Amino acid sequence: MTSRAALLVCVLLSACSGSAASPSPNLAGPGTPEARAVAAIPHEVTSQVVTALFLHATMRRPSPADLALWTSRLDTQGGLEQLVDTLLDAPRFLEMVAPKLVADRMTTVPTRYLFPLAWLLKTMKGPGGESIYYIKKPCAPEAVDVVKPWWEPTTRVKVCKDAHRPERFFNPNTKIYCDSVKSAPSEELDDFCGCGPNLMRCFPTAALRDSFNDSLIHEVSGTIADLTRQNRPLADVFTTNASLRDRNSETIYRRWKTESLRLPELAGVDDLPSWPEKGKWAPRDMLGPDEHAGILTMPNTIFESSGLRPVMKNVFSILWCSEPDSTSVKTDEFLKVGGANLRAGEGWQRLVALPVCTSCHARLDYSMQFFQGYLDVRVGEHYEAAGQRTGSMNFYARNIDDFRGKDVPTPLGFARLGMSQPEFGECFAHKINRHIYGPNIEPDDEDALLEGFDPQRTTFRGLMRTALLRYARKRLSGAHPTAIDVGAKAANAVIAPSAGTELPLSHPAVEIISDHCMDCHDGPDANSGLDLREYLSKQMIPPETFNKILDHVSARHMPPMGSTLELRKRWELLTELVSSEFRNDPAKRARAVRHVVGQDRASSTYPFEAAITAIEDAAGVQLGRASRKRTNTGLAASAKRFIEGDVSPENLQFSPDFSAATGLLALDACKAAGLRDAALDECLARATDPALYVRPAPYRSSMSRAP
């Protein structure tokens, strides 16, 4: 059997057989430990805590020297605090972990709309052998312009006149701007637009064009990293006018200004080379009032999708951790909107009031009115001050009846409203806790981060510090752990209710559902067609509805983040539902509660980024985060083959899929290290050890309930 085949068999078997992680020891000593108490804790446990803190803060396991150093320091006064502060000052936390937790894919994936390959210049030879640029087709030697190119303004280049056209900014025939994705040469039907002043819409090489994609990402991640390094309030991330940007990103903003004001030359083209290539912190030009709102109006965010509505969906995912409510819309209800332009036109005003649409569109469509100065990429890719609304604009959350306030209809006005809602703090508490605990978050974990939360004062670094210290102290305190044995419990088979048998609803369950669910699930127009009135009145519920409620409530999809159903109450509802199903079997009931409420399922793993780093370290191949993120070679290309990198931490488990993915990445890395035969097998054994990936078994001191 080849090494590759043997590896796949082994990793798949290990994921199913429960060999991933052994239970942590049950340590004595309640409460937060003093330094003297830490000395009495077994070395295995303190070592485990130090390792976990390194992984949570830097996505990398400590070196043997660091592990020995910090394990010994934990029993000194202030040793734990010193370790956490050191980790939060580490470049990997500031430049990788913090940006990803704050803005997720905006810091890792460039928008595909700003720089289509269609704007790549081609070259032909002139009469004297000189290069002449063109886009669609070569031109006659005399039909050329001599141009100062934006990428090297101290030089001059020749370009075909039909590829230049510096005076054209807006196509009156198609009613779209020349920087629109639809105006790119491969998309444009009437051959109206060109590269514009100083060829600002075009690129001489694919490498230069690709470097702009890196810059889009770096502006978002670099700005977050710099604000975190300065320990600035969270509000600054979403309100600052300044950003940390390189020369490419500055070129984008100057292009916006040129397009908007229809300037004959790219704004500041002559001094563009003096902008530091690696970037600097600087304010952004304002073409309209309150045009900029932190990372929300950076190119990689505001032009991430085709249309403002999907952009708002991404924005709310960052601000509120909210996802659209998938609902069953009947054709006759949808047709009531009429022939209006629902995607980008005024049809939104009818859409937000439809009962089947309001749970998403009241929030998204009113919010996108704050960003009307930013064009749809199918119309243009810059800011037009004339399009920005004036006066004031309402702001809604769960539906058209959930009015939260009003502000000036600008991006900054939106940011102020969005951050002032409870969903904002709850989202950031949840982001950090799910990163640290995976699925095993307890109510007190979120309460600890929300205590005194104020976006104008609370910092991301401060939240992370509180969470890491709390995690470490919980594990060192001796709270009773619940072991998780991969594949050892067939909980799903036990939990499933008997087909055709209605389940009773307890009085506490009826009260919680009545208080927290009926705003959306009362009557024939209920969200997703789920009307709960009848079930509450007779206090019985069908199995299929039981399963639907159980799935959505346990996943925190319903009610959504920011609802009045706090985590503690959510646990209570889930416990009541499961207890009703297994009311006559205490043992099964206890197992079901652990499974549903405590997420006691397959072993939870650290984020996939930490797994990639562990593989690199085990194989001795150090590509670094920048290489993984910003190139398509080596281990980076391998990692993109798997979906695990996009899975939320609370859903990432040591499953056969995860085991196979890490196994294949390990094989790639060990081969890249030049290893063969026995050395290759030894490398694979190190890099596929489940202990590298699996979180320690959780300590659930507050969720035990007697059968």
C-alpha positions as CSV (number, residue, x, y, z in Angstrom):
1,M,0.0,0.0,0.0
2,T,1.4,3.4,-0.9
3,S,2.0,6.1,1.8
4,R,-0.8,8.2,0.4
5,A,-3.4,5.3,0.5
6,A,-2.3,4.2,3.9
7,L,-2.6,7.7,5.2
8,L,-6.1,8.1,4.0
9,V,-7.2,4.8,5.5
10,C,-5.6,5.7,8.8
11,V,-7.0,9.3,9.1
12,L,-10.5,8.2,8.1
13,L,-10.4,5.4,10.7
14,S,-9.1,7.7,13.4
15,A,-11.8,10.2,12.8
16,C,-14.5,7.5,13.4
17,S,-12.9,5.5,16.1
18,G,-12.6,8.1,18.9
19,S,-8.8,8.4,19.1
20,A,-8.8,12.1,18.7
21,A,-8.5,13.4,22.3
22,S,-8.4,12.0,25.8
23,P,-10.4,13.5,28.6
24,S,-8.7,16.2,30.6
25,P,-8.1,15.4,34.3
26,N,-10.6,16.5,36.9
27,L,-8.8,19.2,38.8
28,A,-9.7,20.3,42.3
29,G,-10.1,23.9,43.5
30,P,-13.1,26.0,42.7
31,G,-13.0,29.7,41.7
32,T,-10.3,31.8,40.1
33,P,-6.9,30.4,41.2
34,E,-4.2,32.5,42.8
35,A,-0.7,32.1,41.6
36,R,0.1,29.7,44.5
37,A,-2.7,27.4,43.6
38,V,-1.4,27.0,40.0
39,A,1.7,25.4,41.3
40,A,-0.4,22.5,42.6
41,I,-2.0,21.8,39.2
42,P,-0.6,18.9,37.3
43,H,2.0,19.9,34.7
44,E,-0.1,18.2,31.9
45,V,-2.9,20.7,32.6
46,T,-0.9,23.9,32.7
47,S,0.9,22.8,29.6
48,Q,-2.4,22.2,27.9
49,V,-3.6,25.7,28.9
50,V,-0.5,27.4,27.6
51,T,-0.8,25.5,24.3
52,A,-4.4,26.5,24.0
53,L,-3.7,30.2,24.7
54,F,-1.0,30.2,22.0
55,L,-3.4,28.6,19.5
56,H,-6.3,31.0,20.3
57,A,-4.2,34.1,20.1
58,T,-1.7,33.2,17.3
59,M,-3.1,30.1,15.5
60,R,0.3,28.5,16.2
61,R,1.4,26.0,18.9
62,P,4.2,27.2,21.2
63,S,7.7,26.0,20.5
64,P,9.1,23.6,23.1
65,A,11.1,26.4,24.6
66,D,8.1,28.8,24.9
67,L,6.0,26.0,26.3
68,A,8.5,25.3,29.0
69,L,9.0,28.9,29.8
70,W,5.4,29.9,30.1
71,T,4.3,26.7,31.9
72,S,6.8,27.5,34.6
73,R,5.7,31.1,34.8
74,L,2.1,30.3,35.4
75,D,2.8,29.7,39.1
76,T,4.3,33.2,39.5
77,Q,2.3,36.3,40.5
78,G,0.9,37.8,37.3
79,G,2.3,35.0,35.1
80,L,-1.0,34.3,33.4
81,E,-1.7,38.0,32.6
82,Q,1.9,38.4,31.3
83,L,1.5,35.5,29.0
84,V,-1.9,36.8,27.6
85,D,-0.5,40.3,27.1
86,T,2.6,38.9,25.3
87,L,0.4,36.9,23.0
88,L,-1.9,39.9,22.2
89,D,1.2,41.9,21.3
90,A,2.4,39.2,18.8
91,P,2.3,40.1,15.1
92,R,0.3,36.9,14.3
93,F,-2.5,38.1,16.6
94,L,-2.5,41.6,15.3
95,E,-2.0,40.9,11.6
96,M,-3.9,37.6,11.2
97,V,-6.2,36.6,14.1
98,A,-7.7,40.0,15.0
99,P,-8.6,41.1,11.4
100,K,-10.1,37.7,10.6
101,L,-12.3,37.7,13.7
102,V,-13.4,41.3,13.1
103,A,-14.1,41.2,9.4
104,D,-13.8,37.6,8.3
105,R,-13.6,37.1,4.5
106,M,-13.0,40.8,3.8
107,T,-9.5,40.2,5.2
108,T,-8.8,37.1,3.1
109,V,-10.7,37.2,-0.2
110,P,-10.5,40.1,-2.7
111,T,-13.6,41.2,-4.5
112,R,-13.8,39.8,-8.0
113,Y,-15.6,42.9,-9.4
114,L,-13.0,45.7,-9.3
115,F,-10.3,44.5,-11.6
116,P,-11.5,42.2,-14.3
117,L,-8.9,40.7,-16.6
118,A,-10.7,42.4,-19.5
119,W,-8.9,45.6,-18.6
120,L,-5.5,44.0,-19.2
121,L,-3.6,45.8,-22.0
122,K,-2.1,44.0,-24.9
123,T,0.9,45.1,-27.0
124,M,1.8,45.4,-30.6
125,K,5.0,46.6,-32.3
126,G,5.1,50.0,-33.9
127,P,7.1,50.9,-37.0
128,G,10.3,51.5,-35.0
129,G,9.9,48.4,-32.9
130,E,8.4,50.3,-30.0
131,S,5.5,48.8,-28.0
132,I,2.0,50.2,-28.5
133,Y,-0.8,49.3,-26.1
134,Y,-4.2,48.3,-27.2
135,I,-7.3,46.5,-25.7
136,K,-9.5,44.8,-28.3
137,K,-7.6,45.0,-31.6
138,P,-4.4,46.5,-32.9
139,C,-4.6,50.0,-34.6
140,A,-2.9,51.8,-37.4
141,P,0.5,53.2,-36.3
142,E,-0.7,56.8,-36.8
143,A,-3.9,56.2,-34.7
144,V,-2.0,56.4,-31.4
145,D,-1.7,58.7,-28.4
146,V,1.4,59.4,-26.3
147,V,0.3,59.0,-22.7
148,K,1.7,59.5,-19.2
149,P,0.8,56.1,-17.6
150,W,-0.4,56.0,-14.0
151,W,1.9,53.1,-13.1
152,E,5.1,55.1,-14.1
153,P,4.2,58.8,-14.6
154,T,7.8,59.8,-15.3
155,T,7.7,57.9,-18.6
156,R,5.5,58.1,-21.7
157,V,3.9,55.2,-23.6
158,K,2.0,54.8,-26.8
159,V,-1.6,53.6,-26.9
160,C,-4.2,53.1,-29.5
161,K,-6.7,56.0,-29.5
162,D,-9.7,53.8,-29.2
163,A,-8.1,52.2,-26.0
164,H,-7.4,55.6,-24.5
165,R,-10.4,57.9,-24.7
166,P,-9.6,60.0,-21.6
167,E,-12.6,62.3,-22.1
168,R,-15.2,59.5,-21.7
169,F,-16.6,58.8,-18.2
170,F,-20.3,57.9,-18.8
171,N,-21.9,56.0,-21.6
172,P,-25.2,57.8,-22.6
173,N,-26.3,54.8,-24.6
174,T,-26.1,52.2,-21.8
175,K,-26.5,54.7,-18.9
176,I,-23.5,53.2,-17.1
177,Y,-20.1,54.6,-16.1
178,C,-16.9,53.7,-17.9
179,D,-15.4,52.1,-14.8
180,S,-18.4,49.7,-14.5
181,V,-17.7,46.0,-14.7
182,K,-20.2,46.1,-17.6
183,S,-17.9,48.6,-19.4
184,A,-14.9,46.2,-19.5
185,P,-13.9,45.5,-23.1
186,S,-15.2,41.9,-22.9
187,E,-18.6,43.1,-21.7
188,E,-19.2,46.4,-23.5
189,L,-21.3,46.1,-26.6
190,D,-20.9,49.5,-28.2
191,D,-17.2,50.0,-27.8
192,F,-17.6,53.4,-26.2
193,C,-15.2,53.6,-23.2
194,G,-11.5,53.4,-22.9
195,C,-8.8,53.2,-20.3
196,G,-9.4,56.8,-19.4
197,P,-7.0,59.5,-18.1
198,N,-3.5,58.2,-17.7
199,L,-4.9,54.8,-18.6
200,M,-6.2,54.6,-15.0
201,R,-8.7,51.8,-15.7
202,C,-6.1,49.5,-17.3
203,F,-3.1,47.4,-16.3
204,P,0.0,46.7,-18.3
205,T,0.6,43.3,-16.8
206,A,-1.4,40.6,-15.0
207,A,1.1,40.7,-12.1
208,L,0.4,44.4,-11.4
209,R,-3.3,43.8,-11.7
210,D,-3.1,40.8,-9.2
211,S,-1.1,43.0,-6.8
212,F,-4.1,45.2,-6.5
213,N,-6.1,42.3,-5.2
214,D,-3.6,41.8,-2.5
215,S,-3.8,45.5,-1.6
216,L,-7.6,45.3,-1.3
217,I,-7.2,42.7,1.4
218,H,-4.3,44.4,3.1
219,E,-6.1,47.8,3.5
220,V,-8.9,46.1,5.6
221,S,-6.6,43.7,7.6
222,G,-3.9,46.3,8.0
223,T,-6.3,49.0,9.3
224,I,-7.8,46.6,11.8
225,A,-4.3,45.4,12.9
226,D,-3.1,48.9,13.4
227,L,-6.2,50.0,15.4
228,T,-5.9,46.8,17.5
229,R,-2.2,47.5,18.1
230,Q,-3.1,51.0,19.4
231,N,-5.9,49.5,21.5
232,R,-8.4,51.8,19.9
233,P,-12.2,51.4,20.6
234,L,-14.1,49.1,18.3
235,A,-16.1,52.0,17.0
236,D,-13.0,53.3,15.3
237,V,-12.9,50.2,13.0
238,F,-16.2,51.3,11.6
239,T,-16.0,55.1,11.7
240,T,-12.5,56.1,11.0
241,N,-11.9,58.2,7.8
242,A,-8.2,57.2,7.7
243,S,-6.8,53.8,6.7
244,L,-3.5,52.0,6.5
245,R,-3.1,51.6,2.7
246,D,-0.3,51.0,0.2
247,R,0.3,52.8,-3.1
248,N,-2.2,50.5,-5.0
249,S,-5.0,51.2,-2.6
250,E,-4.3,55.0,-2.7
251,T,-4.5,54.7,-6.5
252,I,-8.0,53.3,-6.2
253,Y,-9.2,56.2,-4.2
254,R,-7.6,58.7,-6.6
255,R,-9.3,56.9,-9.4
256,W,-12.7,57.2,-7.6
257,K,-12.1,61.0,-7.4
258,T,-11.1,61.3,-11.0
259,E,-14.2,59.3,-12.2
260,S,-16.5,61.3,-9.9
261,L,-15.2,64.7,-10.8
262,R,-14.4,63.8,-14.4
263,L,-10.9,65.1,-14.2
264,P,-8.7,65.3,-17.3
265,E,-5.9,63.6,-15.4
266,L,-5.7,61.0,-12.6
267,A,-5.8,63.0,-9.3
268,G,-2.3,63.4,-8.0
269,V,-0.7,61.2,-10.6
270,D,2.7,62.9,-10.5
271,D,3.2,62.4,-6.7
272,L,1.8,58.9,-6.7
273,P,5.3,57.3,-6.8
274,S,6.1,59.1,-3.5
275,W,3.4,57.2,-1.7
276,P,5.2,54.4,0.3
277,E,4.9,51.2,-1.5
278,K,4.3,49.3,1.7
279,G,1.7,51.8,2.9
280,K,1.1,54.5,5.5
281,W,-1.7,55.6,7.7
282,A,-3.6,58.5,6.0
283,P,-7.0,60.1,5.8
284,R,-9.1,59.4,2.7
285,D,-10.4,62.2,0.4
286,M,-14.1,63.0,1.1
287,L,-16.2,63.6,-2.1
288,G,-19.4,63.9,-0.1
289,P,-20.4,64.4,3.6
290,D,-19.6,61.4,5.9
291,E,-18.6,59.4,2.8
292,H,-16.3,57.1,4.7
293,A,-17.1,54.7,7.6
294,G,-14.0,52.7,8.5
295,I,-13.7,49.4,6.8
296,L,-17.3,49.5,5.6
297,T,-16.4,51.9,2.8
298,M,-13.1,50.3,1.8
299,P,-13.1,49.0,-1.8
300,N,-13.0,45.4,-0.7
301,T,-16.1,45.8,1.4
302,I,-18.3,48.2,-0.5
303,F,-17.8,46.6,-3.9
304,E,-17.6,43.0,-2.7
305,S,-20.9,42.1,-4.4
306,S,-22.9,43.1,-7.4
307,G,-25.6,45.3,-5.8
308,L,-25.9,47.1,-2.5
309,R,-28.4,44.6,-1.0
310,P,-25.8,41.7,-1.0
311,V,-23.2,44.2,0.2
312,M,-25.5,45.0,3.1
313,K,-25.9,41.3,3.8
314,N,-22.1,41.1,4.2
315,V,-22.0,44.2,6.3
316,F,-24.6,42.9,8.8
317,S,-22.7,39.6,8.9
318,I,-19.7,41.6,10.2
319,L,-21.6,44.0,12.5
320,W,-24.3,41.7,13.8
321,C,-23.3,38.2,12.9
322,S,-26.7,38.1,11.1
323,E,-27.6,35.8,8.2
324,P,-30.6,36.1,5.9
325,D,-33.8,34.3,7.0
326,S,-34.5,31.7,4.4
327,T,-38.2,31.8,3.9
328,S,-40.8,30.2,1.7
329,V,-42.2,33.0,-0.6
330,K,-45.3,32.1,-2.5
331,T,-45.6,33.3,-6.1
332,D,-48.8,35.3,-5.5
333,E,-47.3,37.1,-2.6
334,F,-44.2,38.0,-4.7
335,L,-46.3,39.2,-7.6
336,K,-48.0,41.8,-5.4
337,V,-44.8,43.9,-5.7
338,G,-45.6,44.4,-9.4
339,G,-43.1,45.2,-12.1
340,A,-40.8,47.3,-10.0
341,N,-37.0,46.9,-10.1
342,L,-36.5,44.9,-6.9
343,R,-32.8,44.5,-7.2
344,A,-31.6,48.1,-7.6
345,G,-34.7,50.3,-8.1
346,E,-37.4,51.8,-6.1
347,G,-39.2,48.5,-5.7
348,W,-37.5,48.1,-2.3
349,Q,-40.1,50.3,-0.7
350,R,-42.8,47.8,-1.5
351,L,-40.6,44.8,-0.7
352,V,-39.8,45.8,2.9
353,A,-43.5,45.8,3.8
354,L,-44.4,42.4,2.5
355,P,-44.9,40.0,5.4
356,V,-42.9,37.2,3.8
357,C,-40.0,39.6,3.0
358,T,-39.8,42.1,5.8
359,S,-37.7,40.0,8.2
360,C,-34.7,40.6,5.9
361,H,-35.6,43.4,3.6
362,A,-36.6,46.0,6.2
363,R,-33.1,45.7,7.6
364,L,-31.2,45.4,4.3
365,D,-33.1,47.7,2.1
366,Y,-33.4,50.7,4.5
367,S,-29.8,50.3,5.3
368,M,-28.6,50.4,1.7
369,Q,-30.2,53.9,1.4
370,F,-27.3,55.1,3.6
371,F,-24.9,54.0,0.9
372,Q,-26.6,55.4,-2.2
373,G,-23.5,57.4,-3.2
374,Y,-21.7,54.1,-3.8
375,L,-22.7,52.8,-7.2
376,D,-23.7,49.2,-8.1
377,V,-20.7,47.6,-9.8
378,R,-22.9,47.0,-12.8
379,V,-23.3,50.8,-13.1
380,G,-20.0,52.1,-11.9
381,E,-17.2,51.4,-9.4
382,H,-16.8,54.7,-7.5
383,Y,-18.6,57.1,-5.2
384,E,-21.0,59.7,-6.7
385,A,-21.8,62.4,-4.2
386,A,-24.9,63.4,-6.2
387,G,-26.4,60.0,-5.5
388,Q,-26.2,60.2,-1.8
389,R,-29.5,60.8,-0.1
390,T,-30.1,63.8,2.2
391,G,-32.3,64.5,5.2
392,S,-32.7,61.5,7.5
393,M,-33.4,57.8,7.1
394,N,-35.1,55.2,9.3
395,F,-33.2,52.1,10.5
396,Y,-34.9,48.8,11.2
397,A,-33.7,45.5,12.6
398,R,-35.9,42.3,12.6
399,N,-38.8,43.6,10.5
400,I,-40.7,46.7,9.5
401,D,-42.2,46.9,13.0
402,D,-38.7,46.8,14.7
403,F,-37.8,50.5,14.3
404,R,-34.4,51.3,15.9
405,G,-33.8,55.0,15.1
406,K,-32.8,57.4,12.4
407,D,-29.8,59.3,11.3
408,V,-28.4,61.2,8.3
409,P,-28.4,58.8,5.3
410,T,-24.7,58.5,4.9
411,P,-22.3,55.5,5.6
412,L,-21.2,57.2,8.8
413,G,-24.8,57.6,9.9
414,F,-25.4,53.9,9.3
415,A,-22.3,52.9,11.3
416,R,-23.5,55.0,14.3
417,L,-26.9,53.3,14.2
418,G,-25.5,49.8,13.7
419,M,-23.0,50.0,16.5
420,S,-25.6,51.4,19.0
421,Q,-27.8,48.3,18.8
422,P,-27.4,45.3,21.2
423,E,-26.7,43.0,18.3
424,F,-23.3,44.7,17.8
425,G,-21.9,43.8,21.2
426,E,-23.5,40.4,21.2
427,C,-22.0,39.6,17.8
428,F,-18.4,40.5,18.9
429,A,-18.8,38.6,22.2
430,H,-20.0,35.6,20.1
431,K,-17.2,35.9,17.5
432,I,-14.5,35.8,20.2
433,N,-16.1,33.1,22.3
434,R,-16.8,30.7,19.4
435,H,-13.2,31.2,18.3
436,I,-12.0,30.2,21.8
437,Y,-14.6,27.6,22.8
438,G,-15.9,26.3,19.5
439,P,-19.5,25.0,20.1
440,N,-19.1,24.9,23.9
441,I,-20.0,28.5,24.9
442,E,-21.8,29.0,28.1
443,P,-24.0,31.9,29.1
444,D,-21.5,33.3,31.5
445,D,-18.8,33.4,28.8
446,E,-20.9,35.9,26.8
447,D,-22.1,37.8,29.8
448,A,-18.4,38.4,30.8
449,L,-17.7,40.1,27.5
450,L,-20.9,42.1,27.4
451,E,-20.5,43.5,30.9
452,G,-19.9,47.3,30.5
453,F,-19.7,46.9,26.7
454,D,-19.6,50.3,24.9
455,P,-18.3,50.5,21.3
456,Q,-16.9,54.0,22.0
457,R,-14.7,52.6,24.8
458,T,-14.5,48.8,24.5
459,T,-11.5,47.6,22.5
460,F,-11.2,44.4,20.6
461,R,-7.9,43.7,22.3
462,G,-9.6,44.2,25.7
463,L,-12.4,41.8,24.8
464,M,-9.9,39.2,23.6
465,R,-7.8,39.6,26.8
466,T,-10.9,39.1,29.0
467,A,-11.9,36.0,27.1
468,L,-8.5,34.4,27.1
469,L,-8.0,35.0,30.9
470,R,-11.4,33.7,31.6
471,Y,-10.8,30.6,29.5
472,A,-7.5,29.9,31.2
473,R,-8.9,30.4,34.7
474,K,-11.8,28.1,34.0
475,R,-9.6,25.3,32.9
476,L,-7.2,25.9,35.8
477,S,-9.9,26.1,38.4
478,G,-10.9,22.5,38.2
479,A,-14.4,22.8,36.8
480,H,-15.7,19.3,36.0
481,P,-15.0,18.4,32.3
482,T,-17.3,16.4,30.1
483,A,-15.3,14.1,27.9
484,I,-16.1,13.8,24.2
485,D,-15.4,10.5,22.6
486,V,-15.5,10.7,18.8
487,G,-18.1,8.4,17.4
488,A,-18.7,6.7,20.8
489,K,-22.3,8.1,21.3
490,A,-25.0,7.5,18.7
491,A,-26.9,10.4,20.1
492,N,-28.7,11.3,16.9
493,A,-30.5,8.0,16.7
494,V,-31.6,8.3,20.3
495,I,-32.9,11.9,20.0
496,A,-35.1,11.4,16.9
497,P,-38.8,11.4,18.0
498,S,-41.1,8.6,17.0
499,A,-42.7,9.2,13.6
500,G,-46.3,10.3,13.8
501,T,-46.3,10.9,17.5
502,E,-47.0,14.5,18.7
503,L,-44.8,15.7,21.6
504,P,-46.1,17.6,24.6
505,L,-44.9,21.2,25.2
506,S,-44.2,22.0,28.8
507,H,-45.5,25.2,30.4
508,P,-42.0,26.8,30.5
509,A,-41.5,26.0,26.8
510,V,-44.9,27.5,25.9
511,E,-44.0,30.7,27.9
512,I,-40.6,31.1,26.2
513,I,-42.0,30.5,22.7
514,S,-44.9,32.9,23.4
515,D,-42.5,35.6,24.6
516,H,-39.7,35.3,22.0
517,C,-41.0,33.6,18.8
518,M,-44.5,34.8,18.1
519,D,-43.5,38.2,16.6
520,C,-42.5,36.2,13.5
521,H,-44.5,32.9,13.8
522,D,-48.1,34.0,14.5
523,G,-50.7,33.7,11.8
524,P,-50.9,32.8,8.1
525,D,-48.1,35.2,7.1
526,A,-45.6,33.7,9.6
527,N,-41.9,33.5,8.6
528,S,-41.0,30.3,6.7
529,G,-44.7,29.4,6.8
530,L,-44.3,28.2,10.4
531,D,-47.4,29.3,12.4
532,L,-47.0,28.2,16.1
533,R,-50.4,29.4,17.4
534,E,-52.2,26.0,17.2
535,Y,-49.3,24.2,18.8
536,L,-49.2,26.6,21.7
537,S,-52.9,26.4,22.3
538,K,-53.0,22.6,22.5
539,Q,-49.5,22.3,23.9
540,M,-48.6,19.6,21.5
541,I,-46.2,19.7,18.5
542,P,-45.6,17.4,15.5
543,P,-42.2,15.7,15.2
544,E,-41.2,17.5,12.1
545,T,-41.9,20.9,13.6
546,F,-40.1,19.8,16.8
547,N,-37.0,18.9,14.7
548,K,-37.1,22.2,12.9
549,I,-37.3,24.3,16.1
550,L,-34.6,22.2,17.7
551,D,-32.2,22.6,14.8
552,H,-32.7,26.4,14.4
553,V,-32.8,27.3,18.1
554,S,-29.7,25.2,18.9
555,A,-27.8,26.7,15.9
556,R,-28.8,30.2,17.1
557,H,-30.4,30.9,13.7
558,M,-33.8,31.4,15.3
559,P,-34.4,33.7,17.0
560,P,-31.4,35.5,15.4
561,M,-28.6,37.3,17.1
562,G,-29.8,40.4,19.0
563,S,-33.2,39.0,19.8
564,T,-34.5,39.1,23.4
565,L,-33.8,35.3,23.7
566,E,-30.5,35.4,25.6
567,L,-28.3,32.4,25.6
568,R,-29.4,31.3,29.1
569,K,-33.0,31.4,28.1
570,R,-32.2,29.6,24.8
571,W,-30.6,26.7,26.9
572,E,-33.8,26.6,29.0
573,L,-36.0,26.3,25.9
574,L,-33.8,23.6,24.4
575,T,-33.7,21.7,27.7
576,E,-37.5,21.8,28.0
577,L,-38.0,20.6,24.4
578,V,-35.6,17.7,24.8
579,S,-36.9,16.8,28.2
580,S,-40.4,16.6,26.9
581,E,-39.3,14.0,24.3
582,F,-37.5,11.9,26.8
583,R,-39.8,12.6,29.8
584,N,-40.0,8.8,30.7
585,D,-36.3,8.0,30.3
586,P,-33.9,9.9,32.6
587,A,-30.7,8.4,31.1
588,K,-31.6,9.2,27.5
589,R,-32.9,12.6,28.6
590,A,-29.5,13.5,30.1
591,R,-27.6,12.3,27.0
592,A,-30.0,14.3,24.8
593,V,-29.5,17.5,26.8
594,R,-25.7,17.1,26.6
595,H,-26.0,16.6,22.9
596,V,-28.3,19.4,22.0
597,V,-27.6,22.0,24.7
598,G,-24.0,21.3,25.3
599,Q,-23.1,20.4,21.7
600,D,-21.6,17.2,23.1
601,R,-20.9,15.6,19.7
602,A,-17.8,14.9,17.6
603,S,-14.6,16.5,19.0
604,S,-14.4,20.2,18.2
605,T,-11.2,21.4,16.5
606,Y,-9.3,24.6,16.4
607,P,-9.8,26.8,13.3
608,F,-8.5,25.4,10.0
609,E,-5.8,28.1,9.9
610,A,-4.3,26.6,13.0
611,A,-4.4,23.2,11.4
612,I,-2.5,24.5,8.4
613,T,0.1,26.1,10.6
614,A,0.5,22.8,12.6
615,I,1.1,20.9,9.4
616,E,3.7,23.5,8.3
617,D,5.6,23.2,11.6
618,A,5.4,19.4,11.6
619,A,6.8,19.3,8.0
620,G,9.3,22.1,8.4
621,V,7.7,24.0,5.5
622,Q,7.1,27.6,6.5
623,L,5.1,29.4,3.9
624,G,3.7,32.0,6.3
625,R,0.3,33.5,6.3
626,A,1.0,36.0,3.5
627,S,2.0,33.3,1.2
628,R,-1.0,31.2,2.0
629,K,-3.4,34.1,1.5
630,R,-1.9,36.0,-1.3
631,T,-0.6,33.4,-3.8
632,N,-2.0,30.4,-5.5
633,T,1.0,28.1,-5.1
634,G,2.2,25.4,-2.8
635,L,0.3,24.7,0.3
636,A,-2.0,27.7,-0.4
637,A,-3.4,26.1,-3.5
638,S,-3.8,22.8,-1.6
639,A,-5.8,24.5,1.2
640,K,-8.2,26.0,-1.3
641,R,-9.4,22.5,-2.2
642,F,-11.3,22.1,1.1
643,I,-14.3,23.9,2.6
644,E,-13.0,23.6,6.2
645,G,-11.4,27.0,6.0
646,D,-14.8,28.6,5.5
647,V,-16.5,26.6,8.3
648,S,-17.5,28.6,11.4
649,P,-15.4,27.5,14.5
650,E,-18.5,26.2,16.4
651,N,-19.3,23.9,13.5
652,L,-15.8,22.6,12.8
653,Q,-15.3,19.0,14.1
654,F,-12.8,16.2,13.8
655,S,-14.9,14.5,11.2
656,P,-13.8,12.1,8.4
657,D,-13.8,15.1,6.1
658,F,-11.6,17.2,8.4
659,S,-9.2,14.2,8.9
660,A,-9.0,13.6,5.1
661,A,-8.4,17.3,4.4
662,T,-5.6,17.6,6.9
663,G,-4.1,14.3,5.8
664,L,-3.9,15.4,2.2
665,L,-2.4,18.8,3.2
666,A,0.1,16.9,5.4
667,L,1.1,14.8,2.4
668,D,1.6,17.8,0.2
669,A,3.7,19.6,2.9
670,C,5.9,16.6,3.7
671,K,6.6,16.1,0.0
672,A,7.3,19.8,-0.4
673,A,9.9,19.4,2.4
674,G,11.7,16.9,0.1
675,L,11.0,13.9,2.3
676,R,10.8,10.3,1.0
677,D,10.3,6.8,2.2
678,A,10.6,6.3,6.0
679,A,11.2,10.1,6.5
680,L,8.0,10.8,4.6
681,D,6.1,8.3,6.7
682,E,7.4,9.8,10.0
683,C,6.5,13.3,8.8
684,L,3.0,12.2,8.0
685,A,2.6,10.6,11.4
686,R,3.6,13.9,13.1
687,A,1.5,16.1,10.9
688,T,-1.7,14.0,11.1
689,D,-1.7,13.5,14.9
690,P,-5.2,14.4,16.0
691,A,-3.9,16.0,19.1
692,L,-2.6,18.8,16.9
693,Y,-6.1,19.8,15.9
694,V,-8.6,18.8,18.6
695,R,-9.6,21.2,21.3
696,P,-9.4,19.9,24.9
697,A,-12.6,18.5,26.2
698,P,-14.8,21.3,27.5
699,Y,-15.5,22.2,31.1
700,R,-19.2,22.6,31.6
701,S,-19.5,23.7,35.1
702,S,-22.9,25.4,34.6
703,M,-24.9,23.2,32.3
704,S,-25.3,20.0,34.3
705,R,-28.9,19.1,35.0
706,A,-30.1,16.2,37.0
707,P,-31.9,13.5,34.9
